[in-house]
Amino acid sequence: MGATVERGGEPVESLGPDERALLEGAGATLFEELITAGGLPAEDRRLVPGGALHDALDLLKSMSLARLTADGARWEAQDPAVAQSRVVSPLGQEGARLLSESSQWATAFGALTHAWRKAPHEISGGPFTYLPVDAIDPYIAGMVAECEEEMLTAQPQAIRNMRDMPNAVLRDTALLERGARIRTLYQHSARRNNVTREYVAQVTERGSEVRTLDEFFNRMIVVDRRVAIIPSKETHRVALAVREPSVVAYLVDVFERSWERGRPFTSREASVMRDIASEQRSMTLRMLIEGHSDPVSAKRLGVSPRTYAGYIADLKDEFEAETRFQLGYTIGRLGITGRDDEDDPEH
């Protein structure tokens, strides 16, 4: 909602993000010129309709930041303090009104949510609810908004879209500021993703915890150890919301075991980085030994096929193999399994 200003004596709602951008750009430049030059001639070609600064002048005029002299010969700058109060004060009042209304709506829905949570399974939809693709994000947003204590998330894929990152930061920041805890698991490959690194930097600064694993795992979100959202077996375009306590407890246990093996995302210690490199090498070996195709292996490692091909090339160099067949033969002859404990000669 924009601020209300007057044009031609009539109040209109016209000031929003576009007008603010114009004021910060051409408007500020023109205003400064009006000040330093002591005003500008009304016939200045830049100020007349069609001129480069006409829109900026029109905005300054509507905000009472520029005014013609009594003889109509020159445009002069006006005190911005008056204009600021006319623009900012209504926005502040409207913001306060919206916050109050939002709080009242939240209270109203809180009673409904409490009743829903206490309803028998046969009323609330049973212990399992299938969510079609267009219902997944709204359902998750609702669950996060209700979260009171902790949200556990397993994200096998890094954040790929920069447009998604600010929304994720705002959502999770709001949750953290309510005093809830967030723990997130990614694969090691997420450490090389710039968007994910930016997200992690912002949420860990506010108390979130993030770790990474070498292993492939499915996406999972658990809210307050009460509801888990996981992919459907049939298709990734459907999610499954699980409320059955024993199943949710089992999924939480799986998460906790993975969490214990995870490496802190923000750690840059040499020993941690060596461990991560070793774990990625071991998983690449397992993919080879198990005979997975390159696309499948790359997906399970959370990397691109090109990056996975680089891992294979590194192993060829390490084992002095010219072909993948020679590499596989050498690995088999040496009894390598791709599992660190089994391959360590001290074990």
C-alpha positions as CSV (number, residue, x, y, z in Angstrom):
1,M,0.0,0.0,0.0
2,G,1.5,3.4,-1.0
3,A,1.6,6.6,0.9
4,T,-1.1,9.3,0.2
5,V,0.0,12.6,-1.4
6,E,-1.9,15.3,-3.1
7,R,-1.7,16.2,-6.8
8,G,-3.8,19.1,-8.1
9,G,-5.4,19.4,-4.6
10,E,-6.8,15.8,-4.7
11,P,-5.3,13.1,-2.4
12,V,-4.2,10.0,-4.3
13,E,-2.4,6.8,-3.3
14,S,0.6,6.8,-5.5
15,L,3.9,6.4,-3.6
16,G,5.2,2.9,-3.6
17,P,8.4,1.0,-4.4
18,D,8.6,2.5,-8.0
19,E,8.3,6.0,-6.8
20,R,10.9,5.4,-4.1
21,A,13.3,4.1,-6.7
22,L,12.7,7.2,-8.8
23,L,13.3,9.4,-5.8
24,E,16.5,7.6,-4.9
25,G,17.8,7.9,-8.5
26,A,16.8,10.8,-10.8
27,G,14.8,12.5,-8.1
28,A,17.8,12.8,-5.7
29,T,20.0,14.0,-8.6
30,L,17.5,16.7,-9.6
31,F,16.9,17.8,-6.0
32,E,20.6,18.2,-5.4
33,E,21.0,20.3,-8.6
34,L,18.1,22.5,-7.5
35,I,19.9,23.2,-4.2
36,T,23.4,23.8,-5.6
37,A,22.2,25.9,-8.6
38,G,19.7,27.9,-6.5
39,G,16.9,26.6,-8.7
40,L,16.4,25.8,-12.4
41,P,14.7,27.7,-15.2
42,A,11.1,26.5,-15.8
43,E,11.9,26.3,-19.5
44,D,14.9,23.9,-19.0
45,R,14.5,21.3,-21.7
46,R,15.1,18.5,-19.2
47,L,12.1,19.5,-17.1
48,V,9.4,20.1,-19.7
49,P,7.1,17.2,-20.8
50,G,9.2,14.6,-22.6
51,G,12.4,15.8,-21.0
52,A,14.9,13.5,-19.3
53,L,14.0,14.8,-15.8
54,H,10.3,15.5,-16.2
55,D,9.2,12.4,-14.3
56,A,11.6,13.2,-11.5
57,L,10.3,16.8,-11.4
58,D,6.7,15.6,-11.4
59,L,7.5,13.4,-8.4
60,L,9.3,16.1,-6.5
61,K,6.4,18.5,-7.2
62,S,3.8,16.0,-6.0
63,M,5.8,15.5,-2.8
64,S,6.2,19.3,-2.2
65,L,10.0,18.9,-2.7
66,A,10.0,21.3,-5.6
67,R,7.9,24.4,-6.2
68,L,7.7,27.1,-8.9
69,T,8.6,30.7,-7.9
70,A,5.7,33.2,-7.7
71,D,6.5,34.5,-11.2
72,G,6.6,30.9,-12.6
73,A,10.1,31.4,-13.9
74,R,12.1,28.9,-11.8
75,W,11.8,25.6,-9.9
76,E,13.2,25.7,-6.4
77,A,13.9,23.0,-3.8
78,Q,11.8,22.8,-0.6
79,D,12.6,21.5,2.9
80,P,12.4,17.6,2.7
81,A,11.4,17.3,6.4
82,V,7.9,18.4,5.7
83,A,7.5,16.0,2.8
84,Q,9.0,13.2,4.9
85,S,6.4,13.5,7.6
86,R,3.6,13.5,5.0
87,V,5.0,10.2,3.4
88,V,6.5,8.3,6.3
89,S,4.0,8.9,9.0
90,P,1.0,7.4,7.1
91,L,3.1,4.4,6.3
92,G,4.0,3.9,9.9
93,Q,0.4,4.2,11.0
94,E,-0.7,1.7,8.3
95,G,2.1,-0.7,9.3
96,A,1.0,-0.6,12.9
97,R,-2.6,-1.2,11.9
98,L,-1.5,-4.2,9.7
99,L,0.6,-5.7,12.5
100,S,-2.4,-5.4,14.9
101,E,-4.7,-7.0,12.4
102,S,-2.2,-9.7,11.7
103,S,-1.9,-10.5,15.4
104,Q,-5.7,-10.7,15.8
105,W,-5.9,-13.0,12.8
106,A,-3.2,-15.2,14.3
107,T,-5.1,-15.5,17.5
108,A,-8.3,-16.4,15.7
109,F,-6.5,-19.1,13.7
110,G,-4.7,-20.3,16.9
111,A,-8.0,-21.5,18.4
112,L,-8.8,-23.4,15.2
113,T,-5.3,-24.9,15.0
114,H,-5.6,-26.1,18.6
115,A,-8.9,-27.8,17.9
116,W,-7.4,-29.5,14.7
117,R,-4.4,-30.8,16.6
118,K,-6.6,-32.3,19.3
119,A,-9.1,-33.9,16.8
120,P,-9.2,-37.7,16.4
121,H,-7.2,-39.0,13.4
122,E,-10.3,-39.9,11.5
123,I,-11.4,-36.3,11.7
124,S,-8.1,-34.6,11.1
125,G,-7.3,-36.7,8.0
126,G,-5.6,-39.7,9.7
127,P,-1.9,-40.3,10.4
128,F,-1.0,-40.0,6.7
129,T,-1.9,-37.2,4.3
130,Y,-0.9,-37.1,0.6
131,L,-0.1,-33.6,-0.6
132,P,-0.2,-32.8,-4.3
133,V,2.6,-30.6,-5.7
134,D,0.6,-27.3,-5.4
135,A,-0.2,-28.0,-1.8
136,I,3.3,-28.9,-0.6
137,D,4.7,-25.5,-0.1
138,P,1.6,-24.0,1.6
139,Y,1.4,-27.0,3.9
140,I,5.1,-26.7,4.9
141,A,4.7,-22.9,5.4
142,G,1.8,-23.5,7.7
143,M,3.7,-26.1,9.7
144,V,6.7,-23.9,10.1
145,A,4.5,-21.0,11.2
146,E,3.1,-23.3,13.9
147,C,6.5,-24.7,15.0
148,E,7.2,-24.0,18.6
149,E,10.4,-25.9,19.6
150,E,12.4,-27.5,16.8
151,M,12.5,-28.1,13.0
152,L,14.7,-30.8,11.6
153,T,15.4,-30.7,7.8
154,A,17.3,-33.1,5.5
155,Q,18.0,-31.4,2.2
156,P,19.9,-33.7,-0.3
157,Q,20.0,-30.9,-2.8
158,A,21.6,-27.5,-2.3
159,I,19.5,-24.3,-2.8
160,R,19.7,-23.9,-6.6
161,N,17.6,-20.8,-7.2
162,M,18.8,-17.4,-5.8
163,R,15.1,-16.3,-5.8
164,D,14.2,-18.9,-3.2
165,M,17.0,-18.0,-0.8
166,P,15.6,-14.7,0.7
167,N,12.2,-16.4,1.4
168,A,14.0,-19.3,3.1
169,V,16.0,-16.9,5.2
170,L,13.0,-14.8,6.2
171,R,11.0,-17.9,7.1
172,D,13.7,-19.5,9.1
173,T,14.8,-16.3,10.8
174,A,11.3,-15.7,12.0
175,L,11.3,-19.3,13.5
176,L,14.6,-18.8,15.2
177,E,13.5,-15.4,16.6
178,R,10.6,-17.2,18.2
179,G,13.1,-19.3,20.1
180,A,12.8,-22.5,18.1
181,R,15.8,-24.5,17.0
182,I,16.7,-25.5,13.5
183,R,19.0,-28.2,12.4
184,T,19.7,-28.9,8.8
185,L,21.6,-31.7,6.9
186,Y,23.0,-31.2,3.4
187,Q,25.3,-33.4,1.4
188,H,29.0,-32.4,1.3
189,S,28.6,-31.1,-2.2
190,A,26.4,-28.2,-0.9
191,R,29.5,-26.6,0.5
192,R,30.4,-25.6,-3.1
193,N,27.1,-24.0,-3.8
194,N,27.2,-20.2,-3.5
195,V,23.5,-19.7,-2.8
196,T,23.5,-22.4,-0.1
197,R,26.6,-20.9,1.5
198,E,24.9,-17.5,1.7
199,Y,21.8,-19.0,3.2
200,V,23.8,-20.9,5.8
201,A,25.8,-17.8,6.7
202,Q,22.7,-15.9,7.5
203,V,20.8,-18.5,9.5
204,T,23.8,-19.8,11.5
205,E,24.5,-16.2,12.5
206,R,21.1,-16.4,14.2
207,G,21.6,-19.7,15.9
208,S,20.7,-22.4,13.3
209,E,22.9,-25.4,13.0
210,V,23.9,-27.0,9.7
211,R,26.0,-30.1,8.9
212,T,26.9,-32.1,5.8
213,L,27.1,-35.8,5.0
214,D,28.6,-37.7,2.1
215,E,25.7,-40.1,1.9
216,F,22.6,-39.7,-0.3
217,F,19.3,-39.3,1.6
218,N,15.8,-38.2,0.8
219,R,14.3,-34.8,1.7
220,M,12.6,-34.7,5.1
221,I,11.2,-32.0,7.4
222,V,10.1,-32.8,10.9
223,V,8.3,-30.1,13.0
224,D,8.3,-30.3,16.8
225,R,8.8,-34.1,16.5
226,R,5.1,-34.2,15.8
227,V,4.7,-34.1,12.0
228,A,7.1,-35.3,9.3
229,I,6.9,-34.4,5.6
230,I,8.7,-36.8,3.2
231,P,8.5,-37.5,-0.5
232,S,6.0,-40.0,-1.8
233,K,7.4,-43.3,-3.1
234,E,5.5,-43.0,-6.4
235,T,6.5,-39.5,-7.5
236,H,8.4,-36.4,-6.3
237,R,5.3,-34.4,-7.2
238,V,3.5,-35.7,-4.2
239,A,4.6,-35.4,-0.5
240,L,3.4,-37.4,2.5
241,A,2.7,-35.8,5.8
242,V,3.1,-38.3,8.6
243,R,1.5,-37.8,12.1
244,E,1.8,-41.3,13.4
245,P,3.9,-40.9,16.6
246,S,5.9,-44.1,16.2
247,V,6.8,-43.4,12.6
248,V,7.8,-39.8,13.3
249,A,9.9,-41.0,16.2
250,Y,11.6,-43.5,13.9
251,L,12.4,-40.8,11.3
252,V,13.7,-38.5,14.0
253,D,16.1,-41.4,15.2
254,V,17.3,-41.7,11.6
255,F,18.0,-38.0,11.5
256,E,19.8,-38.0,14.8
257,R,22.1,-40.8,13.7
258,S,22.9,-39.0,10.5
259,W,23.4,-35.8,12.4
260,E,26.0,-37.4,14.7
261,R,28.0,-38.4,11.6
262,G,27.7,-34.9,10.0
263,R,30.4,-32.3,9.6
264,P,29.7,-28.7,10.7
265,F,29.0,-26.7,7.5
266,T,30.8,-23.6,8.8
267,S,33.9,-25.5,9.9
268,R,37.0,-24.8,7.8
269,E,39.5,-26.8,9.9
270,A,42.0,-28.7,7.9
271,S,41.1,-32.0,9.6
272,V,37.4,-31.5,8.8
273,M,38.1,-30.7,5.1
274,R,40.4,-33.8,4.9
275,D,37.6,-36.0,6.3
276,I,35.1,-34.6,3.8
277,A,37.4,-35.2,0.9
278,S,38.0,-38.8,2.2
279,E,34.3,-39.4,2.6
280,Q,33.5,-38.2,-0.9
281,R,36.3,-40.4,-2.3
282,S,35.0,-43.4,-0.4
283,M,31.5,-42.9,-1.7
284,T,32.8,-42.5,-5.3
285,L,34.5,-45.9,-4.8
286,R,31.3,-47.4,-3.6
287,M,29.4,-46.1,-6.6
288,L,32.0,-47.8,-8.9
289,I,32.0,-51.0,-7.0
290,E,28.2,-51.2,-6.9
291,G,28.1,-50.6,-10.7
292,H,25.8,-47.5,-10.7
293,S,25.7,-45.4,-13.9
294,D,27.4,-42.1,-13.9
295,P,24.1,-40.1,-13.8
296,V,22.9,-42.1,-10.8
297,S,26.2,-41.9,-9.1
298,A,26.4,-38.1,-9.6
299,K,22.9,-37.7,-8.2
300,R,23.7,-39.7,-5.1
301,L,26.8,-37.7,-4.5
302,G,24.9,-34.5,-5.1
303,V,27.2,-33.3,-7.9
304,S,26.9,-32.7,-11.6
305,P,27.9,-35.5,-14.0
306,R,30.9,-33.4,-15.0
307,T,32.1,-33.1,-11.4
308,Y,31.6,-36.8,-10.9
309,A,33.7,-37.5,-14.0
310,G,36.4,-35.5,-12.4
311,Y,36.3,-37.7,-9.3
312,I,36.7,-40.8,-11.5
313,A,39.7,-39.1,-13.3
314,D,41.3,-38.5,-9.9
315,L,40.9,-42.1,-8.9
316,K,42.4,-43.2,-12.2
317,D,45.4,-41.1,-11.5
318,E,45.6,-42.3,-7.9
319,F,45.6,-46.0,-8.9
320,E,47.5,-45.5,-12.2
321,A,44.7,-46.8,-14.3
322,E,44.2,-45.7,-17.9
323,T,40.6,-47.0,-18.3
324,R,37.7,-47.5,-16.0
325,F,37.9,-51.2,-16.5
326,Q,41.5,-51.1,-15.2
327,L,40.4,-48.9,-12.3
328,G,37.7,-51.4,-11.3
329,Y,40.1,-54.4,-11.6
330,T,42.7,-52.7,-9.4
331,I,40.1,-51.7,-6.8
332,G,38.8,-55.3,-6.7
333,R,42.3,-56.8,-6.5
334,L,43.2,-54.6,-3.6
335,G,40.1,-55.5,-1.7
336,I,38.9,-51.9,-1.5
337,T,35.2,-51.6,-0.5
338,G,34.8,-47.9,-0.3
339,R,34.2,-48.0,3.4
340,D,36.9,-46.3,5.4
341,D,36.9,-48.7,8.4
342,E,37.0,-51.8,6.3
343,D,39.7,-50.4,4.0
344,D,41.9,-49.1,6.9
345,P,44.7,-51.7,7.3
346,E,44.7,-50.9,11.1
347,H,41.1,-52.4,11.4
